[in-house]
Amino acid sequence: MFKTYPGKGLGSRCLLILFLFATLTALNSTFNSTLAQSQVQDRPTPTATPSTSDSDPFKALQWRLIGPFRGGRSTAVAGVASQPLVYYFGGTGGGVWKTVDGGINWEPITDNSGFGTGSVGAIGLSDSDPNTIYVGMGESPIRGNVSHGDGVYKSTDAGKTWKRMGLEETRQISRIRVNPKNPDIVYVAAQGHVWAPNEQRGVFRSKDGGKTWQKIFYRSDKAGASDLIIDPTNANILYAGFWEVYRKPWTLESGGSGSGIFKSTDGGDTWSEITRNPGLPKGMIGIVGITVSPANPDRLWAIVEAEDGGVFRSDNAGKTWTKTNEQRNLRQRAWYYSRIYADPKNPDTVYVLNTGFYKSNDAGKTFTPISVPHGDNHDLWIAPDDPNRMINSNDGGANVSFNGGKSWTEQDQATAQFYRVTLDNDFPYNIYGPSRTTQRCALPAARPISASRGRIGMTWAAASPGGLLHRRKTLRLFSLVLMVV
């Protein structure tokens, strides 16, 4: 009969565990040493050959995509009126992407095509020639970690090939508008440098498809164009919103004498200010978003950052205005949002983008939220002939709807923004990181190639801060102890 005495059996068992562990360690060391010696003896003597890796040890390495397939921040979208399944979006760090099946699958169309930067601020297409695409680089919501752009790029074959068309020093481009009947006439709304004054900002126009540019409207070296819209019924009428803004890593100062709302009736040759027309705010103006109703071109909408700002409506092409709504949820954190869009068929329907996606059916008096896959909304394109067909972009990527926002496609684009990554000690190892505004995740470094999409690293797991990594290490330690015991 075996007996167990308090305090004695535990000590003996611990000594036994330590003895077994030391014995196994010694045997393992002896085995590894013998194996290494055998391999050295069997290995042929190497001959001295020139090695290209001596000067460039990373030359043999190649990048490969391991995921995750989740969208990242996007501030620019566009659709093709004559092709209901074709859409584009621009990531703030992933270039331009295209879908030809209504948002089910997305493909990057600017990788390895000569683009110098990856942050997209605006995409412009012409209704008369959907193969002609203009892309303005540099996101317009100027966060503290904003990425700048390097001008305008153009494709004449629906995104297969690209050519840089200048305006490199505009840095941040908020809008590109293309004449609906002539793709060679294009307008660029440029905000300019974020961190310092510069001259390359304002509204630019090209009449030769981007070969040459003319700065047709300029306020100052501190104020740039925050929005631009062409009257769909008369391409000679344009409206522009201007924004004077000062950004440093520790502060953002929005507003000044350079901000305002402006109108041209001759294709941009001359401009008149309508900022102080009756009904608009009287004090300092910050960022401005503006649009015109295709259903009634005399009806304008503006969202204005000001002490007494809000949503404003004009029913006489900007002569007088009425404030229709001043809810904070429509105009909070104005520098990051301030986007407004008119329904192409119903003059009483208007959309405002902010943390939420809002719609009004009563001429801007009340707004109701529409559910979208992700918050922080930045851009919207609505098909001119079908208001139910639209594409929206936000901090989670881009999503398409064919029923007016009742349902949306998934945001499974590989454009997530990761601020940090770390590895574990597994073999194969795993990669951990927090993606911006979405879940933290863990990715395997090596996965079987998916038969459906032919990509490695298709799967990923959510991870709490430190939780998954710590839990795996703890479980492995307990397994070792239990095996030894």
Buried (B, 14 or more C-beta within 10 A) or exposed (E): EEEEEEEEEEEEEEEEEEEEEEEEEEEEEEEEEEEEEEEEEEEEEEEEEEEEEEEEEEEEEEEEEBBBBBBBBBBBBBBBBEEBBBBBBBBBBBBBBBBBEBBEEBEBBBEEBEBEBBBBBBBBBBBBBBBBBBBBBBBBBBBEEBBBBBBBBBBBEBBEEBEBBBBBBBBBBBBBBBBBEBBBBBBBBBBBBBEEEBEBBBBBBBBEBBEEBEBBBBBBBBBBBBBBBBBBBEBEBBBBBBBBBBBEEEEBEBBBEBBBBBBBBEBBEEBEEBBEBEEBBEEBBBBBBBBBBBBBBBBBBBBBBBEEBBBBBBBEBBEBBBBBBEBEEBBEEBBBBBBBBBBBBBBBBBBBBBBBBBBBBEBBEEBEEBEBBBEBBBBBBBBBEBBEBBBBBBBBBBBBBBEBBEEBBBBBBBBBBBEEEEEBEEEEEBBBBBBBBBBBBBBBBEBEEEEEEEBBBBEBBEBEEEEBBEEBEEEEEEEEEEEEE
